[in-house]
Amino acid sequence: MSTLLLGTDAQPVRDLARALGAELVVVPDVDGAPGHDGTDWAWADALEAWRTEAAAGPATGAVVVAAWTGDLGAPTPLDDLDLGGWVARHEVAFGRWFAALGVAAARCGDHGAIVAVVDKAAPLDCAGRAAETGVADAVEALARSLARSEGPRGVRVNTVTTPVRLTSPPVVLPAPPLATFPGTIAVEVAGAVRTLLGRDAVGITATTVHADSGRTGH
Amino acid sequence: MSRVVLVTGATGGVGRGIALACGEAGWTVWIAARREAEGTAVADEVTALGGQGRFVRCEAGEPASVQEAVATVVATDGALHGAVHNATSGLSPRPGSVADTTLADLRDHVAVSVRGTYLLARESLPHLEAVGGALLVLTSEAGFEGKARLPAYAAVKAAQRGLVRALAREWGPKGVRVNALAPLAATPAVDEAFRRDPAMSERVLGRSPMGRLGDAATEIGPVARFLLGPDAAFLTGSTLLADGGSCSIS
């Protein structure tokens, strides 16, 4: 089964593609567009054009989406995050996810599987990450929406969350159950993705797996 | 104790229900909305119930408008105990798949629901901190479970839940509580969604143990009032479902 990975041109995304043996299709990094602060969504035009073009590509049986922001920035309380920062960290990021998941639905063949891999801090660790937490929850809901709309043609859609890129010491106590926290892209994240793409997960859809060493706790 | 609360998008539906419930408790309720005639009418209803109803023009996704609305409340009444973000995009009830939803449409959903939450939160924080107040965000069961035909709406409602979780962590030390409420109520927006997608009514009501939609004023509004008031003093970071047991995910 060939795996397509829709992701930004960031090193962690390339690491994930390598671990999965997936072909990377690059989602445009629109947040680097010069000359505006992004509040007017002018950047969305490039994403829309990419969505139209990428959706027309050939179908495949397994699609992974990792539309990750290249630089997540330091944890920032919401009251210290100005509108430009908010737009960059939440709105542009979510717009990119929306476009990429739309392409995933278009490119995934009947009876295939889609896995969205999203940065997410566990509830204990989400202070300063309101923008990213909002994106992650939105992606989970979007994946569940796609699980419902694509389910009738046998397509499964699930989400894997990872705190790998969001975690910086010290972490709030208590310590995570596994000492491997926050895990790695190549092992914990890729392992969860492979499981959800595989035949053993044939009855699993609209589910979120937190590949976070037990940090989320449910 | 009398409280001063601001409710966005309160010209009808759940927002109006929250306003009326708070008015019944004798609170001062600001109807923050775009449509002055409808907003003033709801403010008059609040006053008739024993509260003090007021209208302030507010475009939930516009920074200057939200800033001015909050400033008007504080300048007039001297405090803000509760800020409620209820406004949603006018596109909310319009069904369509992810492929049918343009990024221009998505922008409208995001601007009103999520950017609106961000703006109201930031503008309200110093005033809520001054009195140990509360932020309340209206989300939806769609934000838990997704919707095949309302994916953008479901996504922004989920994003709001994420914001609430993070803000509760950030604002707890400041003494400000942050919660979300996910109602399932009879509203003009739900009526419109049912009209646009006739099978939706059967899907929604068929799975509800109570078999009906809630009443915005008598069954949803009081829950919001609870979350804003002193009885919820130790409750933060939660999303409370007031949906008659409908949602399949808790």
Interface residues (C-beta under 8 A of the other chain):
Chain A: W41 A44 L47 E48 R51 A55 P77 L78 D79 L83 W86 V87 H90 E91 F94 G95 F98 A99 L101 G102 A105 A106 P123 C126 A127 G128 R129 A130 T133 G134 V135 A136 D137 A138 V139 E140 A141 L142 A143 R144 S145 L146 A147 R148 S149 A206
Chain B: P63 S97 V98 A99 T101 T102 L103 A104 L106 R107 V110 V114 R115 Y118 L119 A121 R122 L125 A142 G143 F144 E145 G146 K147 A148 R149 L150 P151 A152 A154 A155 V156 K157 A158 A159 Q160 R161 G162 L163 R165 A166 L167 R169 E170 G237
